[in-house]
Amino acid sequence: MIIVNLDVMMARRKISSFELADKIGITPANLSILKTNKGKAIRFSTLDKICEILKCTPGDILEYKEGD
């Protein structure tokens, strides 16, 4: 199972959901889907923009855990 730790990185960088969504060019609703682990996929271009804005790597945001 892939866990999205986007909210953790956003808190560390002190950026709101609305601000991040605006900067990466997606809707706040779609960002919320990512943050709550309800998304089924993420485009590499979106992940690239998130990492650029938050100054992090994909491994800071995505985590693998065994299980359901």
N, C-alpha and C positions, 0 to 999 in steps of 0.2 A: 504494500500500500504506500502510495506517495502522499506525504503530508506537506502542505504549503504553510510555511512559517512567515508569510508576508507581513502579518500584523506585528510580529516581533521586530522585524527589520524596520518597519515604518515607525514603531515606537522608539527604537534606537536613534533613528534619524529625525525624529520629531516632525513628521510630515502627516498631514491628514489624508483620508481617503479621497476626498474631493480634489485636493491639490495634486496628489499622485495621479489620479485618473485623468485630470486635465493635462498634466505634463506628458503622459504617455499616450494620450489620444484615445482612451476608451471611456465608456460610460461608468459612472460610479456604481451602477447596478452590476455591470460585468466585473468590476474590480471586487465588489462584495462577494460575487460567486467564487472568485479565486481565493479570497481571504478565508472563506468559510469551508473550503475543501469540497465544494459542490461542483466544481468544474471538472470536465472530462478531458480537457486538453488546453494547452497554451501554445500560442504561436511563438516561434523562436524570436521573431521580431519584437513581440510584446515583452518577452522575457529579457531580451537585450536592452530595451528601453527602461524596464524596471531596474535592472542592474546598473545601468548608466546613471539614472536619477538617484538611486539609493547608495551608489558607490559600493557595490557588493558583487558577489559571484552567485551563479545559480545554486551552488551548494549551500549558500547562506539562506536561501529561500526554500529550496526543495529538500526533503528528507525522506529516506526510504525506511519503512518499518514493516517487519513481517507481520502477517495477520490478514484479517478480512479486508 
